[in-house]
Amino acid sequence: MHKQLIHLITQSVALSDLERNLCLQYFEPVLYPKNRVIEEEGKVPVYLYFVVSGFLRLFHYNQKGDEVTTHINCPPGFITSYSNFIHQQKSDDNLECITECELLRITKFDLDILIGQSPAFKDFSILVFQQSLSYNENRAKELATLNAEQRYLKLMDQHPEILQHVPMQYISSFLGMNPKSLSRIRKQIIR
């Protein structure tokens, strides 16, 4: 399972044999079943997860009690409630496995040790958090400027695997629309 993580890291930074061994030491492999909530709202996120296989989502409940999916992740990539994980604060988010998931996980304490022991991991972690910030800025801009159909077409183009593995109610919530609107858009596109 660590092979994918090491491959991703070495696309950006060089790792020594010692640093590869640190990766094996600090990232714990876990397997979770479909529909398992692995981080709960009201608690401090315990882990940063690397997705080896499977699909996960971050979601919270709005004032009406409806689920709002704010992030869907597919391999390879990292997922957690980033701000809350970094600052070790309680999160309003839940992290759920949409499908069965193979993950590597690391605690904040161990991540800090790893970053302290390895300049390469420090550089890579900065890159990951920069990418997360950039992603969230782009997502906010898209939700504000693109119409529902444009958002769906962009998802189709950039992440077609999500459409194959993630239930439509999560996709519609993630795209900021109700399921009926998404169904109508999909029918129009098929025609």
N, C-alpha and C positions, 0 to 999 in steps of 0.2 A: 504493500500500500504506500510505503514511503517513496517508492520510485517516481510516482507522478509528482509528488511534492518537490523532490529534489530536481526533477526535470524542469518544473516551472521556475524554481529559484535560479537554476543555472542558466536560464535564458536571459536573466538580468544581471546576475553577479556570479563570480567564480567562488566555488566552495572547495576548501581543502578536505582531505580525508577526515581530519579531526572534526571539521564542521559538519560533514555528512553524518558522522557518528553521533554528534550532538543532536542532529535532527532525529535520528533513530531513538535517542535517549529521551528527548523531551516531548515529542509528538506521539501521543498514545492512540493506537488504532481502536476504533469502536464500530459496531454494527448496530443499527437501529431499525426497527420495523416501520412499515408504513403507518402514517397517522400518529406517530409518537411525538408529543411535545417534549423537547429536550431542554429547553430553557423557558421558565415561566415568568409572566409579568409579576411585578411586585417584589422581585428578587434581583440581586446583583448577578449579571451573567458570569457564570463560572468559567466558561471556555470560549476560546476562539477556535472555530472549526475550519478545517480544510476539507472540501468536498472531493472525495475520490470518485464516488459514483452515487447517483440518486439526485433527487430534487428536494429542496427545502424552501420554506417561506418564513418571513417575519410578518407577524400580524398583531394588531391590537383591536380592542373593542371601542367603537365610537360611543357617543352619548346615548344613542338609541339601543345600544347593546349589539349592534351588527359588527361582524368581523371586517376589518379593513386590512387587506394584504398590501404591505408597503415594499416588500422585496421578495423576489423569487430568485433562487440561486441554483445553478447547474454546474457540473464539473467542467474544468477544474476551477476552483475559486475558494475564497474565504468568506465566512459568514458568521456574524454575531450582531448583537446590538452594539455597534462599535463605540459610540460615545460613552455608553454606560459601562462597557467592558474596560475601556481605557481609564475612565475615572472611578471605576469600581463603585458605581451608584446603581440604585434600584432602577429597573427598566419597566416601561409600560408595554414592552413587546413580549410576544411569545415566539419561540422558534420551533417550528414543526417540520417533521419529515413528511413530505407529500408522498414519497415512494420509499421503499426500503433504501437505506443509505449506508454506504461505507464512508467513514469519516476518520480523519486524524484530528485530535484535539489537544490543546495546550492551555494551561491556566495562565492567568496574568502574571503570577509569581514566577512560573517557569519561563514564560516569554521574556520577562525582564532579565532573568539570569542568562538566558540564551543570547539575548541582545548584548548583554554586558560581556559575554565571553567571545562574541564573534562580530567583528566589524561587518562581515558580509551579511549576517542576519539583521544587523542594525540597518544597513542600507536597504535591504529587501523589505523590512517591516515599514520603513518610511515610504517606500514605493507603494506598498499595499495600501497604506492609509491615505496616501495622496490619490491613488486610484479610486478609493472609496469616496473621498470627498468630491472628486471630479464627477463620479457617477451620480452622486446625490444631487449635485448642482445641475447636471444635465437633465436628470429625471424631473426635478422641480420645474425647469424651464419647459420641458416637453409637455408636462401636465398643464402648464399655463398657456402654451402657445399652439399646440397641435390639437386638432379636433379628434374625436374618438376614432374615426376611421384611420386617420393618419397614424395615431398611436398603435393601432392594431397592425397596420401594414408594416410599420417599423419593427414591431416585435416579430412578425412573420419573417421579415428579411434578416434580422440580426440574430434571432434565437428561435428558429423553427422547432428545435427539439422541445422547447417548453410547451408548444402547442400539442405535441404528441404525448406528453407525459403528465401534464398538469390539468386538473379539472377546470372547466370553463368558469365556474363561480369564483375561483381564485384569480384566474386571468382577468376576468371582468373587473374585479375589485382592484387588482394591481394597476389596470389601465384607467381606473377612475370612472367606471361606468357600471350600469346595472346589467345583469345577465341578459335581459330582453334586448337591450341595445346591442350588445355584443352578438347575439344570435342574428339580429337583423343585419348587422354589418357583414357577418360571415356569409349570409345568404346572398347579399348583394355582390360580394366579391366572387362567389362561386358562379354566378350568372354570366 
